[in-house]
Amino acid sequence: MSVIFSDYGIEISMEDGRYFLNYDEGELVPQFRTIEITLDEAEKAKLSPNDAYEVIITFQNKERRVKMNKE
């Protein structure tokens, strides 16, 4: 995986044409998480900390909806 962006607490990597965002989702103790994102989301996340936060929140909301639908 090659890192193509690193700033304000996130890293964006690319591997085999796929994009990944690595961020710390821990509260008291660092807990790093890597999620797969689209090229558009990668470009948005690079713009500012707020844009990166929006990409992460959008992913987390999708993940919650999937979990709720399985229950």
Backbone as JSON, one array per atom type, in Angstrom:
{
  "sequence": "MSVIFSDYGIEISMEDGRYFLNYDEGELVPQFRTIEITLDEAEKAKLSPNDAYEVIITFQNKERRVKMNKE",
  "N": [[0.84, -1.17, 0.0], [0.6, 2.16, -0.88], [1.12, 5.3, 0.54], [-0.68, 8.13, -0.24], [-1.52, 10.49, 0.74], [-1.19, 12.36, 3.72], [-2.18, 13.9, 6.53], [-3.53, 16.07, 9.09], [-4.3, 13.97, 10.9], [-5.18, 11.81, 9.38], [-4.6, 9.19, 6.96], [-4.33, 8.54, 3.54], [-4.33, 5.88, 1.4], [-3.31, 3.92, -1.44], [-3.94, 0.96, -3.21], [-3.67, -1.4, -5.66], [-5.43, 0.09, -7.31], [-7.45, 0.72, -5.57], [-8.76, 2.72, -2.92], [-7.94, 3.71, 0.4], [-8.73, 4.84, 3.65], [-7.16, 5.7, 6.55], [-7.64, 6.11, 9.96], [-7.82, 7.4, 13.34], [-10.02, 6.05, 15.53], [-10.3, 5.82, 18.17], [-11.06, 6.66, 21.59], [-10.01, 7.2, 24.33], [-7.72, 5.7, 24.1], [-5.54, 5.23, 21.39], [-7.0, 3.85, 18.5], [-6.7, 2.54, 15.59], [-8.24, 2.59, 12.4], [-9.0, 1.26, 9.23], [-10.62, 2.08, 6.3], [-12.29, 1.33, 3.22], [-12.53, 3.56, 0.54], [-13.99, 5.65, -2.04], [-12.57, 7.1, -5.06], [-13.55, 9.72, -5.35], [-14.29, 10.26, -2.68], [-11.78, 10.12, -1.52], [-10.52, 12.32, -2.71], [-12.14, 14.36, -1.67], [-11.65, 14.07, 1.11], [-9.05, 14.96, 1.29], [-9.24, 17.69, 1.16], [-9.85, 19.2, 3.54], [-9.83, 19.14, 7.18], [-12.51, 19.06, 8.06], [-13.87, 18.09, 5.8], [-12.72, 15.55, 5.6], [-13.68, 14.46, 7.97], [-16.42, 14.39, 7.36], [-16.44, 12.4, 5.36], [-15.68, 10.18, 6.86], [-17.78, 10.06, 8.78], [-19.97, 9.62, 7.08], [-19.34, 7.05, 6.14], [-19.46, 5.63, 8.59], [-22.17, 5.98, 9.25], [-23.41, 4.56, 7.15], [-22.45, 2.01, 7.77], [-23.68, 1.58, 10.26], [-26.39, 1.52, 9.47], [-26.42, -0.83, 7.93], [-25.82, -2.75, 9.89], [-28.09, -2.45, 11.53], [-30.09, -3.33, 9.83], [-29.53, -5.99, 9.67], [-30.25, -6.98, 12.09]],
  "CA": [[0.0, 0.0, 0.0], [1.39, 3.39, -0.91], [0.44, 6.45, 1.11], [-0.74, 9.23, -1.2], [-1.84, 11.71, 1.49], [-1.11, 12.21, 5.17], [-2.28, 15.19, 7.21], [-4.57, 16.23, 10.09], [-4.72, 12.74, 11.56], [-5.62, 10.75, 8.47], [-3.73, 8.77, 5.86], [-5.03, 7.94, 2.41], [-3.43, 4.98, 0.7], [-3.83, 3.3, -2.66], [-3.4, -0.35, -3.52], [-4.39, -2.06, -6.77], [-6.5, 0.95, -7.79], [-8.45, 0.93, -4.51], [-8.36, 3.76, -1.98], [-8.2, 3.39, 1.8], [-8.53, 5.93, 4.59], [-6.77, 5.21, 7.87], [-7.85, 7.17, 10.94], [-7.9, 6.98, 14.74], [-11.38, 6.16, 16.03], [-10.26, 5.59, 19.61], [-11.39, 7.81, 22.43], [-8.93, 7.4, 25.29], [-6.55, 4.98, 23.61], [-5.58, 5.18, 19.93], [-7.52, 2.64, 17.86], [-6.69, 2.91, 14.19], [-9.16, 1.84, 11.54], [-8.83, 1.49, 7.8], [-11.85, 1.85, 5.53], [-12.16, 1.52, 1.79], [-13.28, 4.72, 0.07], [-13.93, 5.88, -3.48], [-11.66, 8.16, -5.49], [-14.19, 11.0, -5.01], [-14.17, 10.44, -1.24], [-10.36, 10.4, -1.25], [-10.27, 13.72, -3.1], [-12.83, 15.21, -0.7], [-10.98, 13.98, 2.4], [-7.8, 15.73, 1.22], [-9.5, 19.13, 1.13], [-9.79, 19.84, 4.85], [-10.22, 18.24, 8.27], [-13.97, 18.91, 8.08], [-14.26, 17.21, 4.7], [-12.31, 14.2, 5.98], [-14.64, 14.05, 9.0], [-17.67, 14.05, 6.67], [-16.25, 11.11, 4.7], [-15.67, 9.16, 7.93], [-19.14, 9.98, 9.33], [-20.82, 8.99, 6.06], [-19.04, 5.62, 6.2], [-19.97, 5.09, 9.85], [-23.63, 5.94, 9.16], [-23.74, 3.42, 6.28], [-22.14, 0.81, 8.52], [-24.74, 1.42, 11.27], [-27.63, 1.1, 8.78], [-26.26, -2.24, 7.56], [-25.93, -3.53, 11.14], [-29.48, -2.4, 11.98], [-30.9, -4.13, 8.91], [-29.24, -7.41, 9.93], [-30.84, -7.38, 13.38]],
  "C": [[0.89, 1.24, 0.0], [0.55, 4.55, -0.39], [0.49, 7.59, 0.1], [-1.09, 10.56, -0.53], [-1.74, 11.41, 2.98], [-1.11, 13.61, 5.78], [-3.47, 15.14, 8.16], [-5.18, 14.92, 10.61], [-5.28, 11.65, 10.68], [-4.51, 10.4, 7.5], [-4.62, 8.18, 4.78], [-4.0, 7.15, 1.63], [-4.12, 4.43, -0.53], [-3.14, 1.97, -2.85], [-4.27, -1.0, -4.58], [-5.59, -1.24, -7.25], [-7.61, 1.2, -6.78], [-7.89, 1.9, -3.49], [-8.8, 3.39, -0.56], [-7.89, 4.61, 2.65], [-8.26, 5.32, 5.95], [-6.91, 6.38, 8.86], [-7.95, 6.56, 12.34], [-9.33, 7.17, 15.21], [-11.45, 5.9, 17.53], [-10.61, 6.85, 20.37], [-10.24, 8.09, 23.39], [-7.61, 6.8, 24.82], [-6.63, 4.95, 22.08], [-6.07, 3.81, 19.42], [-7.67, 2.98, 16.37], [-7.59, 1.99, 13.38], [-8.9, 2.22, 10.1], [-10.13, 1.15, 7.11], [-11.56, 2.05, 4.05], [-13.06, 2.67, 1.37], [-13.15, 4.82, -1.44], [-12.9, 6.96, -3.79], [-12.25, 9.52, -5.12], [-14.08, 11.28, -3.52], [-12.73, 10.75, -0.85], [-10.03, 11.85, -1.58], [-10.93, 14.68, -2.11], [-12.08, 15.24, 0.62], [-9.68, 14.79, 2.43], [-8.02, 17.23, 1.37], [-9.33, 19.82, 2.48], [-10.13, 18.82, 5.93], [-11.73, 18.01, 8.33], [-14.46, 17.99, 6.97], [-13.89, 15.76, 5.01], [-13.28, 13.63, 7.02], [-15.97, 13.64, 8.36], [-17.57, 12.69, 5.98], [-16.32, 9.99, 5.74], [-17.08, 8.97, 8.48], [-20.09, 9.32, 8.34], [-20.6, 7.49, 6.06], [-19.65, 5.0, 7.45], [-21.5, 4.99, 9.83], [-24.09, 4.78, 8.28], [-23.54, 2.11, 7.03], [-23.23, 0.54, 9.58], [-26.04, 0.94, 10.63], [-27.57, -0.37, 8.41], [-26.43, -3.12, 8.78], [-27.39, -3.58, 11.61], [-30.37, -3.27, 11.11], [-30.68, -5.63, 9.13], [-29.92, -7.9, 11.21], [-32.32, -7.61, 13.27]]
}
